[in-house]
Amino acid sequence: MIHTTLPVATQNHSELRDITREVAGLVKRSGIRDGRCTVYIPHTTCGVSINENADPSVKRDILMELDKRIPWKDNYTHAEGNSAAHLKASLMGFSTTIPVSGGQLMLGTWQGIYLCEFDGPRSRRVIISID
């Protein structure tokens, strides 16, 4: 099993950052031909998701709908003032696992891996485990 950390600097308060190329490169360099790749986010206001990466409007639509359903300002009680970010990250989830075959991620034709930032900009870490 190989564990590595991928640093990701986000630029916006909320963004879906495509990390597919970086993760695929780590899988290729690992030398593991068949197995699985787990992408884990060790943060509470940032998540991970797999979704379409061909049309950028999908990212905008996801963020727009999350903002409608979980507004930044509401009657939250969390003292830091970022409850919306915690809720959104929890909905997206903190890990995903992708099968690896022939040294390649087995993503669908239109799929990409996204780091989902909800409390940025920040310096984030993504933990990648390949086995």
N, C-alpha and C positions, 0 to 999 in steps of 0.2 A: 504494500500500500504506500502511496505517495501522498504527502500533505504539503501544500504550498499556500502562500498568501499572495493574493493579487491586490495591490493598492489601487484604489479608484478615487480620484478627486472629482467631486460633483461641482457643478457650476451654478445651479439654480436651487431655489427653495424646494420645488418639486420637479422631478424629472425621472424619466425612464431612460437609463443609460445602457445602451447595447454593449454587452461584454462578451458576446459570442466568439468573436475572433480571438480575444485573449484566452478564453477558456479552451477553445479548440487547439490553440497553439500549445498550451500546457499539456493537453492530452497527447498531442503528437510527440512532444519532447519527452513525455514520460516513458515511452517505449511500450506501454501497455496496449496490447492489440485488442483484447476482448475483456469486457468487464463493465464497470460503471463509473460515472463521474458525479460526485455530489458537490453541489455549490451551496455553501452555507454563509449566511450573513450574521456576524456576531454583534449586531446593533439592534436597538429597540425601536428606532424611528426610520428604519430602512429595511426593505424586504427584497425578495427576488421573485421573478415570474418568467414564464415562457409564453411568448405570444408572437404575433406576426411581426416580421421585421422588414417587409417589402414596402409597405405604405406607411409613411410617417404620421399620417392622420390617425392611425390606430392608437399610437402613443398619446396624442393630444386628446382623443376621445376618452381613453381610459382615465387620464388625469382630470378631465372635465367632469366626468361622471362621479369620480371619487370626491371631488370638491363639492359637487352638488349634495351628495349624500352625507359627507362628513366635512362640514365647514370648519375653517380654522378657528373662528370665534363662535363659541356656543356657551352653554352653562357647565363647562367642564370644571372639575375641582382640582385637577393635578396642578401643583404649585409652579412647575416650570413653564406652563403655558403652551405646551406642545402636545396636548392630548390627541389632537387630530392626527398628528404624525404617528403616534403609537397605534391608534385605531387602524389607520390605513396600512401600516406595516403588518399588523396582525392579520388583516384580511388577505394581503398578498402572500404572506408566509415568509419564513426565514430560511428555507432550504428547498432544493429540488434535486432530483437525481435523474440523470440521462444515461441510457445505455451507451456503451462503447463497442463498436465492431470494426475490425480492420484498422484500429488506431484512430477511428473517427467518431465524433459524436453522432448518435442516431437521431438527429433532429429532423422534423418534417421539412419539406421544401421551403415553406414560408416562415418557419419558426426561428426565433432568436431568444437568447437569454438576456434578461434585463435586470440590472440593479435598480430598485425602485426607491428613489430618494424622496423623503417627505419632510425633512428638517434641515435642508442645506442652505448654502453650500458647505460641504464638509469633506474631510479626508476620511475615506472609508476603507475597510479591509474586507476582502472576500476570501473565505477559506475554501480551497479546492482540494478534495480528496479523490484520488483515482485508484481503483483497485480492480 
